[in-house]
Amino acid sequence: MDTRTIVFRLALATVLGGILGFEREVNGQNAGLRTHMIVALGSCCFTLASIFTEVRLGEGVLPEGTQTDISRIASQVVVGIGFLGAGVILRQGGTVTGLTTAANLWLTASVGMTSGMGFYAAAGGTVGLALLSLVALRPVERAILRYRVKHGRTPMPPFDD
């Protein structure tokens, strides 16, 4: 993998993470633009490091007996991001907030990983579909909540934008 490919993948992960973070920032969430950019960039970097190690092993550059498994780093990114996401989930009385932001951080890590793997269509498609669910479905969610309140099915909770 040449230097331009590495830099492109890192930049793509950062930009796509920034797009998801921008939506959170506009809605005043604690984990916003910079957090999402760093999550995507970090997961991309971990992915590139695991790919690099696999390639170096295949070239015989690493010491004999060295074992690599690209999926191990990916699984640790998924687990590690859970701790970061848990930090944005708050309980206030009977209401839980931050779930959407935590899920968005988790998704942003996947965007960074797919960018690092060179799976550009999946990275871009994931961001597009995530924005659809975050932005375009917000009015639908609010309409459903108003209907539930009007018909006595639930108290009006604060919106977890």
N, C-alpha and C positions, 0 to 999 in steps of 0.2 A: 504494500500500500504506500503510495507516494505522499509527500508532504502536503500537496494541494488537496488531495482527497481527505486527509486527516483534518486539515483546517476547514474544508468545506463542511464536513460532517459536524464538527464542533460548532461552526457558525450556524448551520441549519438548526441544530438542536436548540441553540440559544435563541434564535429568532422565533422558532415555533413555540418554545416555552414562554417567551415574551408575549406572544399573541394570547396565549391562555392566561397568563398573569395580568395582562392589560385589562381583560374583562373583569377579573377579580378586583383589581385596583380601582377601576371605575365604580365598582359597587362597594367600595370602602372596606374590603376584607383585610384581615391582618396579614395573611400570606398573599402578597400581590405580585407586582411586576418583577421585582428583583428576585424574590424567593423562587418564583416559577422558572425564571431564566437560569438560576443557579442549579436548581434541581435537574432540569433538562441537560444542562452542560455537564454536571457531575455524572449523571447516569450515562451520558454519551462517552465521557472520558473513561469510565470503568469498562464500558463495552469495548471501546477501542483497545484498551490495555489487554483485555482478555483475548481479543482477536489477534493482537500483536504477539502475545505469548504463544498462541496456537500456531501461528505462522512460523515463528522462530523455532519452535519444537520441530515442525515439519522440515525446516531447513537444516536441522541438525546443529543449530547454534547453541541450544541449551544443553546443560550437562546430561549425560546418559542417566536414565532412570527417572528423569523429570516427567511428571505427569501434569497434564492440563485438562481442564474441562470448562469450556466457554459458558456452559449453563450454570456453573456454580456462582460466578460473579453476578449473572443476571438474577438468580434466585436471591442473592444477598441484597441486591438493590431493591427488589420487591419487598423483602422483609424490613430493610432499613428505612424505607420511605414510610412504612407504617408508623414508626415511632415519630417521625416528623409530622405526619398527618394527625396523629393523636394529640399533638400539641396545639392544634388549632380547633379542636372540638371542645366546646364549653357547655357546661350545664348551668342554666340560670333558672332557679326554681324548678318548675315542671317542664321546662323547655330546653331542648338541646340545639345548639347552634354550631355552625362550622363544618357540618357533615359534607356539604357540597364542596367547600374549599379543600377539605381533606381528600375527598375523592378526586378533585381536580389535580392536587399535588401528586397523587398516585398515578393518575393518567399522564401527567407531565413527565414523570420518570419513564414511562413506557415510550413516550415520544422521543426522549433523549436516547433510550436504548435502541429503538428502531432506526433513528438517524445514525447512530454509531455503527450499526450493522449494514448501513447502506440501503435499507428498505424504505426508500423515500416515499413511495406511494402510500405505504401504511402510515408513516409519520404524518404526512400532509392530510391524508384522509381522516385520520384520527382527530387532528386539530379541527378540521372542518365539521365533523360530526359532533365533536365536543362543543364547539361554538353554537351549533344548531340547538343542542340541548340546553346550553347555558343561557342563551340569549333569546332565541326564537320561541322556546317553550315557556319562558317566564310568564307571559300574559295568560297562557292556558292554565298554568299552575295557580295563578292568582284567581282566575275565574272559578276554578274548582273549589278553592278554599272559600271564596265568597259564597258559593252555592252551599257548601257544607255548613257555614256559619248561619246563613239565612234559614236553613232547614233544621237548625238545632243539632247538627250531628257532631260538631266540634267547636270549641272556643277558637277565636281568631288568634293564631300564633303569630309571632313576629316572622317576617320572611327571612329565610336563610339565603340571601343573595350571595 
